[in-house]
Amino acid sequence: MFRKLISDPKRGENVFDEAEDLLDEELRPESPLRHRLSQELEELRELAEKA
């Protein structure tokens, strides 16, 4: 579900918020996967702001 949200080429701030909510709901705070995906999400958010 996370990848599906992020792979949308027309993603806006609401998609980033949805993806962040999904991480919060599905993964424990100490999860290494959550940490990695949170970092990727932040990088994508920054790239979207520059574009």
N, CA, C and O atoms as a Tripos MOL2 file, in Angstrom:
@<TRIPOS>MOLECULE
protein
  204   203    51     0     0
PROTEIN
NO_CHARGES

@<TRIPOS>ATOM
      1 N           0.8250   -1.1900    0.0000 N.3       1 MET1
      2 CA          0.0000    0.0000    0.0000 C.3       1 MET1
      3 C           0.8730    1.2590    0.0000 C.2       1 MET1
      4 O           0.5880    2.2170   -0.7190 O.2       1 MET1
      5 N           1.9350    1.2530    0.8090 N.am      2 PHE2
      6 CA          2.8530    2.3900    0.8880 C.3       2 PHE2
      7 C           3.4650    2.6720   -0.4780 C.2       2 PHE2
      8 O           3.4560    3.8130   -0.9410 O.2       2 PHE2
      9 N           3.9890    1.6510   -1.1160 N.am      3 ARG3
     10 CA          4.6120    1.8230   -2.4340 C.3       3 ARG3
     11 C           3.5950    2.2980   -3.4760 C.2       3 ARG3
     12 O           3.9230    3.0960   -4.3540 O.2       3 ARG3
     13 N           2.3800    1.8070   -3.3700 N.am      4 LYS4
     14 CA          1.3430    2.2210   -4.3090 C.3       4 LYS4
     15 C           1.0690    3.7210   -4.1680 C.2       4 LYS4
     16 O           0.9250    4.4240   -5.1680 O.2       4 LYS4
     17 N           0.9980    4.2020   -2.9390 N.am      5 LEU5
     18 CA          0.7730    5.6330   -2.7090 C.3       5 LEU5
     19 C           1.9130    6.4690   -3.2750 C.2       5 LEU5
     20 O           1.6830    7.4720   -3.9500 O.2       5 LEU5
     21 N           3.1260    6.0540   -2.9980 N.am      6 ILE6
     22 CA          4.3030    6.8310   -3.3640 C.3       6 ILE6
     23 C           4.5890    6.7640   -4.8640 C.2       6 ILE6
     24 O           5.1810    7.6930   -5.4150 O.2       6 ILE6
     25 N           4.1910    5.7100   -5.5160 N.am      7 SER7
     26 CA          4.5040    5.5650   -6.9440 C.3       7 SER7
     27 C           3.6010    6.4090   -7.8470 C.2       7 SER7
     28 O           3.8440    6.5010   -9.0500 O.2       7 SER7
     29 N           2.5730    7.0200   -7.2820 N.am      8 ASP8
     30 CA          1.6870    7.8790   -8.0620 C.3       8 ASP8
     31 C           2.4500    9.1210   -8.5360 C.2       8 ASP8
     32 O           2.9200    9.8960   -7.7030 O.2       8 ASP8
     33 N           2.5850    9.3300   -9.8420 N.am      9 PRO9
     34 CA          3.3590   10.4750  -10.3420 C.3       9 PRO9
     35 C           2.7290   11.8290  -10.0190 C.2       9 PRO9
     36 O           3.4190   12.8480  -10.0380 O.2       9 PRO9
     37 N           1.4410   11.8520   -9.7260 N.am     10 LYS10
     38 CA          0.7510   13.1020   -9.4110 C.3      10 LYS10
     39 C           0.5600   13.2720   -7.9000 C.2      10 LYS10
     40 O          -0.4120   13.8780   -7.4490 O.2      10 LYS10
     41 N           1.4910   12.7340   -7.1420 N.am     11 ARG11
     42 CA          1.3280   12.7920   -5.6870 C.3      11 ARG11
     43 C           1.5170   14.2200   -5.1680 C.2      11 ARG11
     44 O           2.3770   14.9690   -5.6310 O.2      11 ARG11
     45 N           0.6920   14.5560   -4.2050 N.am     12 GLY12
     46 CA          0.7580   15.8660   -3.5740 C.3      12 GLY12
     47 C           1.0380   15.6920   -2.0880 C.2      12 GLY12
     48 O           1.3340   14.5890   -1.6260 O.2      12 GLY12
     49 N           0.9440   16.7610   -1.3630 N.am     13 GLU13
     50 CA          1.2170   16.7210    0.0740 C.3      13 GLU13
     51 C           0.2810   15.7590    0.7940 C.2      13 GLU13
     52 O           0.6800   15.1150    1.7640 O.2      13 GLU13
     53 N          -0.9610   15.6570    0.3250 N.am     14 ASN14
     54 CA         -1.9020   14.7430    0.9660 C.3      14 ASN14
     55 C          -1.4590   13.2830    0.8420 C.2      14 ASN14
     56 O          -1.7120   12.4860    1.7450 O.2      14 ASN14
     57 N          -0.8060   12.9270   -0.2570 N.am     15 VAL15
     58 CA         -0.3160   11.5550   -0.4300 C.3      15 VAL15
     59 C           0.8150   11.2880    0.5560 C.2      15 VAL15
     60 O           0.8890   10.2030    1.1330 O.2      15 VAL15
     61 N           1.6860   12.2540    0.7520 N.am     16 PHE16
     62 CA          2.7590   12.0900    1.7340 C.3      16 PHE16
     63 C           2.1800   11.9430    3.1380 C.2      16 PHE16
     64 O           2.6720   11.1410    3.9320 O.2      16 PHE16
     65 N           1.1500   12.7040    3.4450 N.am     17 ASP17
     66 CA          0.5050   12.5960    4.7610 C.3      17 ASP17
     67 C          -0.1430   11.2260    4.9460 C.2      17 ASP17
     68 O          -0.0480   10.6280    6.0180 O.2      17 ASP17
     69 N          -0.8040   10.7300    3.8890 N.am     18 GLU18
     70 CA         -1.4190    9.3980    3.9560 C.3      18 GLU18
     71 C          -0.3700    8.3210    4.1720 C.2      18 GLU18
     72 O          -0.5690    7.4100    4.9760 O.2      18 GLU18
     73 N           0.7430    8.4220    3.4610 N.am     19 ALA19
     74 CA          1.8170    7.4380    3.6070 C.3      19 ALA19
     75 C           2.3970    7.4810    5.0160 C.2      19 ALA19
     76 O           2.6950    6.4390    5.6000 O.2      19 ALA19
     77 N           2.5560    8.6700    5.5540 N.am     20 GLU20
     78 CA          3.0660    8.8150    6.9130 C.3      20 GLU20
     79 C           2.0900    8.2070    7.9260 C.2      20 GLU20
     80 O           2.5140    7.5360    8.8670 O.2      20 GLU20
     81 N           0.8000    8.4360    7.7390 N.am     21 ASP21
     82 CA         -0.2130    7.8550    8.6130 C.3      21 ASP21
     83 C          -0.1850    6.3300    8.5360 C.2      21 ASP21
     84 O          -0.3260    5.6420    9.5470 O.2      21 ASP21
     85 N          -0.0050    5.8230    7.3390 N.am     22 LEU22
     86 CA          0.0590    4.3770    7.1510 C.3      22 LEU22
     87 C           1.2390    3.7720    7.9200 C.2      22 LEU22
     88 O           1.1010    2.7270    8.5560 O.2      22 LEU22
     89 N           2.3870    4.4300    7.8600 N.am     23 LEU23
     90 CA          3.5500    3.9590    8.6130 C.3      23 LEU23
     91 C           3.2660    3.9760   10.1080 C.2      23 LEU23
     92 O           3.6240    3.0410   10.8240 O.2      23 LEU23
     93 N           2.6230    5.0400   10.5790 N.am     24 ASP24
     94 CA          2.2990    5.1560   12.0070 C.3      24 ASP24
     95 C           1.3540    4.0510   12.4620 C.2      24 ASP24
     96 O           1.4930    3.5180   13.5620 O.2      24 ASP24
     97 N           0.3890    3.7120   11.6050 N.am     25 GLU25
     98 CA         -0.6160    2.7100   11.9530 C.3      25 GLU25
     99 C          -0.0770    1.2800   11.8990 C.2      25 GLU25
    100 O          -0.4290    0.4490   12.7360 O.2      25 GLU25
    101 N           0.7640    1.0000   10.9270 N.am     26 GLU26
    102 CA          1.1320   -0.3830   10.6430 C.3      26 GLU26
    103 C           2.4580   -0.8570   11.2490 C.2      26 GLU26
    104 O           2.6620   -2.0570   11.4350 O.2      26 GLU26
    105 N           3.3460    0.0730   11.5520 N.am     27 LEU27
    106 CA          4.6630   -0.3410   12.0130 C.3      27 LEU27
    107 C           4.9710    0.2410   13.3900 C.2      27 LEU27
    108 O           4.6330    1.3860   13.6900 O.2      27 LEU27
    109 N           5.6180   -0.5720   14.2160 N.am     28 ARG28
    110 CA          6.0160   -0.1070   15.5490 C.3      28 ARG28
    111 C           7.0630    0.9920   15.4340 C.2      28 ARG28
    112 O           7.8210    1.0150   14.4640 O.2      28 ARG28
    113 N           7.1230    1.8950   16.3910 N.am     29 PRO29
    114 CA          8.0960    2.9980   16.3460 C.3      29 PRO29
    115 C           9.5500    2.5340   16.2660 C.2      29 PRO29
    116 O          10.3800    3.2250   15.6770 O.2      29 PRO29
    117 N           9.8690    1.3940   16.8380 N.am     30 GLU30
    118 CA         11.2530    0.9060   16.8440 C.3      30 GLU30
    119 C          11.5980    0.0520   15.6150 C.2      30 GLU30
    120 O          12.7180   -0.4460   15.5000 O.2      30 GLU30
    121 N          10.6530   -0.1140   14.7180 N.am     31 SER31
    122 CA         10.8540   -0.9530   13.5390 C.3      31 SER31
    123 C          11.9060   -0.3590   12.5910 C.2      31 SER31
    124 O          11.8040    0.8080   12.2130 O.2      31 SER31
    125 N          12.9140   -1.1500   12.2050 N.am     32 PRO32
    126 CA         13.8950   -0.6740   11.2270 C.3      32 PRO32
    127 C          13.2600   -0.3400    9.8690 C.2      32 PRO32
    128 O          13.6940    0.5880    9.1860 O.2      32 PRO32
    129 N          12.2470   -1.0920    9.4940 N.am     33 LEU33
    130 CA         11.5500   -0.8280    8.2300 C.3      33 LEU33
    131 C          10.8460    0.5290    8.2900 C.2      33 LEU33
    132 O          10.8820    1.2970    7.3290 O.2      33 LEU33
    133 N          10.2180    0.8120    9.4040 N.am     34 ARG34
    134 CA          9.5520    2.1060    9.5550 C.3      34 ARG34
    135 C          10.5650    3.2450    9.4560 C.2      34 ARG34
    136 O          10.3050    4.2620    8.8130 O.2      34 ARG34
    137 N          11.6890    3.0730   10.0780 N.am     35 HIS35
    138 CA         12.7370    4.0960   10.0360 C.3      35 HIS35
    139 C          13.2060    4.3230    8.5950 C.2      35 HIS35
    140 O          13.3270    5.4650    8.1520 O.2      35 HIS35
    141 N          13.4670    3.2410    7.8720 N.am     36 ARG36
    142 CA         13.9410    3.3470    6.4880 C.3      36 ARG36
    143 C          12.8880    3.9890    5.5870 C.2      36 ARG36
    144 O          13.2100    4.8710    4.7910 O.2      36 ARG36
    145 N          11.6460    3.5570    5.7070 N.am     37 LEU37
    146 CA         10.5890    4.1130    4.8680 C.3      37 LEU37
    147 C          10.3030    5.5720    5.2260 C.2      37 LEU37
    148 O           9.9650    6.3680    4.3500 O.2      37 LEU37
    149 N          10.4350    5.9210    6.4810 N.am     38 SER38
    150 CA         10.2520    7.3190    6.8860 C.3      38 SER38
    151 C          11.3170    8.2060    6.2580 C.2      38 SER38
    152 O          11.0330    9.3210    5.8210 O.2      38 SER38
    153 N          12.5410    7.7010    6.2180 N.am     39 GLN39
    154 CA         13.6180    8.4570    5.5850 C.3      39 GLN39
    155 C          13.3670    8.6180    4.0870 C.2      39 GLN39
    156 O          13.5510    9.7040    3.5390 O.2      39 GLN39
    157 N          12.9510    7.5500    3.4330 N.am     40 GLU40
    158 CA         12.6470    7.6180    1.9980 C.3      40 GLU40
    159 C          11.5010    8.6010    1.7370 C.2      40 GLU40
    160 O          11.5390    9.3690    0.7760 O.2      40 GLU40
    161 N          10.5080    8.5680    2.5840 N.am     41 LEU41
    162 CA          9.3700    9.4660    2.4390 C.3      41 LEU41
    163 C           9.8110   10.9230    2.5730 C.2      41 LEU41
    164 O           9.3570   11.7790    1.8140 O.2      41 LEU41
    165 N          10.6770   11.2020    3.5150 N.am     42 GLU42
    166 CA         11.1750   12.5610    3.7040 C.3      42 GLU42
    167 C          11.9900   13.0180    2.4860 C.2      42 GLU42
    168 O          11.8820   14.1660    2.0550 O.2      42 GLU42
    169 N          12.7950   12.1210    1.9450 N.am     43 GLU43
    170 CA         13.5890   12.4610    0.7450 C.3      43 GLU43
    171 C          12.6630   12.7570   -0.4450 C.2      43 GLU43
    172 O          12.8900   13.7160   -1.1830 O.2      43 GLU43
    173 N          11.6390   11.9490   -0.6270 N.am     44 LEU44
    174 CA         10.6940   12.1740   -1.7180 C.3      44 LEU44
    175 C           9.9230   13.4820   -1.5230 C.2      44 LEU44
    176 O           9.6470   14.2000   -2.4840 O.2      44 LEU44
    177 N           9.5870   13.7750   -0.2930 N.am     45 ARG45
    178 CA          8.8880   15.0280    0.0030 C.3      45 ARG45
    179 C           9.7550   16.2200   -0.3590 C.2      45 ARG45
    180 O           9.2640   17.1950   -0.9290 O.2      45 ARG45
    181 N          11.0440   16.1520   -0.0320 N.am     46 GLU46
    182 CA         11.9750   17.2260   -0.3480 C.3      46 GLU46
    183 C          12.1420   17.3810   -1.8640 C.2      46 GLU46
    184 O          12.1840   18.5010   -2.3740 O.2      46 GLU46
    185 N          12.2370   16.2600   -2.5780 N.am     47 LEU47
    186 CA         12.3520   16.3220   -4.0380 C.3      47 LEU47
    187 C          11.1070   16.9420   -4.6610 C.2      47 LEU47
    188 O          11.2080   17.7180   -5.6110 O.2      47 LEU47
    189 N           9.9450   16.6070   -4.1360 N.am     48 ALA48
    190 CA          8.6910   17.1480   -4.6590 C.3      48 ALA48
    191 C           8.6200   18.6620   -4.4320 C.2      48 ALA48
    192 O           8.0980   19.3920   -5.2750 O.2      48 ALA48
    193 N           9.1340   19.1230   -3.3160 N.am     49 GLU49
    194 CA          9.1320   20.5530   -3.0380 C.3      49 GLU49
    195 C          10.0330   21.3160   -4.0000 C.2      49 GLU49
    196 O           9.7310   22.4520   -4.3660 O.2      49 GLU49
    197 N          11.1270   20.7030   -4.4080 N.am     50 LYS50
    198 CA         12.0730   21.3450   -5.3220 C.3      50 LYS50
    199 C          11.5520   21.3930   -6.7490 C.2      50 LYS50
    200 O          11.9260   22.2680   -7.5310 O.2      50 LYS50
    201 N          10.6860   20.4440   -7.0790 N.am     51 ALA51
    202 CA         10.1690   20.3450   -8.4650 C.3      51 ALA51
    203 C           9.0970   21.3550   -8.7570 C.2      51 ALA51
    204 O           8.5720   21.3930   -9.8700 O.2      51 ALA51
@<TRIPOS>BOND
     1     1     2 1
     2     2     3 1
     3     3     4 2
     4     3     5 am
     5     5     6 1
     6     6     7 1
     7     7     8 2
     8     7     9 am
     9     9    10 1
    10    10    11 1
    11    11    12 2
    12    11    13 am
    13    13    14 1
    14    14    15 1
    15    15    16 2
    16    15    17 am
    17    17    18 1
    18    18    19 1
    19    19    20 2
    20    19    21 am
    21    21    22 1
    22    22    23 1
    23    23    24 2
    24    23    25 am
    25    25    26 1
    26    26    27 1
    27    27    28 2
    28    27    29 am
    29    29    30 1
    30    30    31 1
    31    31    32 2
    32    31    33 am
    33    33    34 1
    34    34    35 1
    35    35    36 2
    36    35    37 am
    37    37    38 1
    38    38    39 1
    39    39    40 2
    40    39    41 am
    41    41    42 1
    42    42    43 1
    43    43    44 2
    44    43    45 am
    45    45    46 1
    46    46    47 1
    47    47    48 2
    48    47    49 am
    49    49    50 1
    50    50    51 1
    51    51    52 2
    52    51    53 am
    53    53    54 1
    54    54    55 1
    55    55    56 2
    56    55    57 am
    57    57    58 1
    58    58    59 1
    59    59    60 2
    60    59    61 am
    61    61    62 1
    62    62    63 1
    63    63    64 2
    64    63    65 am
    65    65    66 1
    66    66    67 1
    67    67    68 2
    68    67    69 am
    69    69    70 1
    70    70    71 1
    71    71    72 2
    72    71    73 am
    73    73    74 1
    74    74    75 1
    75    75    76 2
    76    75    77 am
    77    77    78 1
    78    78    79 1
    79    79    80 2
    80    79    81 am
    81    81    82 1
    82    82    83 1
    83    83    84 2
    84    83    85 am
    85    85    86 1
    86    86    87 1
    87    87    88 2
    88    87    89 am
    89    89    90 1
    90    90    91 1
    91    91    92 2
    92    91    93 am
    93    93    94 1
    94    94    95 1
    95    95    96 2
    96    95    97 am
    97    97    98 1
    98    98    99 1
    99    99   100 2
   100    99   101 am
   101   101   102 1
   102   102   103 1
   103   103   104 2
   104   103   105 am
   105   105   106 1
   106   106   107 1
   107   107   108 2
   108   107   109 am
   109   109   110 1
   110   110   111 1
   111   111   112 2
   112   111   113 am
   113   113   114 1
   114   114   115 1
   115   115   116 2
   116   115   117 am
   117   117   118 1
   118   118   119 1
   119   119   120 2
   120   119   121 am
   121   121   122 1
   122   122   123 1
   123   123   124 2
   124   123   125 am
   125   125   126 1
   126   126   127 1
   127   127   128 2
   128   127   129 am
   129   129   130 1
   130   130   131 1
   131   131   132 2
   132   131   133 am
   133   133   134 1
   134   134   135 1
   135   135   136 2
   136   135   137 am
   137   137   138 1
   138   138   139 1
   139   139   140 2
   140   139   141 am
   141   141   142 1
   142   142   143 1
   143   143   144 2
   144   143   145 am
   145   145   146 1
   146   146   147 1
   147   147   148 2
   148   147   149 am
   149   149   150 1
   150   150   151 1
   151   151   152 2
   152   151   153 am
   153   153   154 1
   154   154   155 1
   155   155   156 2
   156   155   157 am
   157   157   158 1
   158   158   159 1
   159   159   160 2
   160   159   161 am
   161   161   162 1
   162   162   163 1
   163   163   164 2
   164   163   165 am
   165   165   166 1
   166   166   167 1
   167   167   168 2
   168   167   169 am
   169   169   170 1
   170   170   171 1
   171   171   172 2
   172   171   173 am
   173   173   174 1
   174   174   175 1
   175   175   176 2
   176   175   177 am
   177   177   178 1
   178   178   179 1
   179   179   180 2
   180   179   181 am
   181   181   182 1
   182   182   183 1
   183   183   184 2
   184   183   185 am
   185   185   186 1
   186   186   187 1
   187   187   188 2
   188   187   189 am
   189   189   190 1
   190   190   191 1
   191   191   192 2
   192   191   193 am
   193   193   194 1
   194   194   195 1
   195   195   196 2
   196   195   197 am
   197   197   198 1
   198   198   199 1
   199   199   200 2
   200   199   201 am
   201   201   202 1
   202   202   203 1
   203   203   204 2
@<TRIPOS>SUBSTRUCTURE
     1 MET1         2 RESIDUE 1 A MET
     2 PHE2         6 RESIDUE 1 A PHE
     3 ARG3        10 RESIDUE 1 A ARG
     4 LYS4        14 RESIDUE 1 A LYS
     5 LEU5        18 RESIDUE 1 A LEU
     6 ILE6        22 RESIDUE 1 A ILE
     7 SER7        26 RESIDUE 1 A SER
     8 ASP8        30 RESIDUE 1 A ASP
     9 PRO9        34 RESIDUE 1 A PRO
    10 LYS10       38 RESIDUE 1 A LYS
    11 ARG11       42 RESIDUE 1 A ARG
    12 GLY12       46 RESIDUE 1 A GLY
    13 GLU13       50 RESIDUE 1 A GLU
    14 ASN14       54 RESIDUE 1 A ASN
    15 VAL15       58 RESIDUE 1 A VAL
    16 PHE16       62 RESIDUE 1 A PHE
    17 ASP17       66 RESIDUE 1 A ASP
    18 GLU18       70 RESIDUE 1 A GLU
    19 ALA19       74 RESIDUE 1 A ALA
    20 GLU20       78 RESIDUE 1 A GLU
    21 ASP21       82 RESIDUE 1 A ASP
    22 LEU22       86 RESIDUE 1 A LEU
    23 LEU23       90 RESIDUE 1 A LEU
    24 ASP24       94 RESIDUE 1 A ASP
    25 GLU25       98 RESIDUE 1 A GLU
    26 GLU26      102 RESIDUE 1 A GLU
    27 LEU27      106 RESIDUE 1 A LEU
    28 ARG28      110 RESIDUE 1 A ARG
    29 PRO29      114 RESIDUE 1 A PRO
    30 GLU30      118 RESIDUE 1 A GLU
    31 SER31      122 RESIDUE 1 A SER
    32 PRO32      126 RESIDUE 1 A PRO
    33 LEU33      130 RESIDUE 1 A LEU
    34 ARG34      134 RESIDUE 1 A ARG
    35 HIS35      138 RESIDUE 1 A HIS
    36 ARG36      142 RESIDUE 1 A ARG
    37 LEU37      146 RESIDUE 1 A LEU
    38 SER38      150 RESIDUE 1 A SER
    39 GLN39      154 RESIDUE 1 A GLN
    40 GLU40      158 RESIDUE 1 A GLU
    41 LEU41      162 RESIDUE 1 A LEU
    42 GLU42      166 RESIDUE 1 A GLU
    43 GLU43      170 RESIDUE 1 A GLU
    44 LEU44      174 RESIDUE 1 A LEU
    45 ARG45      178 RESIDUE 1 A ARG
    46 GLU46      182 RESIDUE 1 A GLU
    47 LEU47      186 RESIDUE 1 A LEU
    48 ALA48      190 RESIDUE 1 A ALA
    49 GLU49      194 RESIDUE 1 A GLU
    50 LYS50      198 RESIDUE 1 A LYS
    51 ALA51      202 RESIDUE 1 A ALA
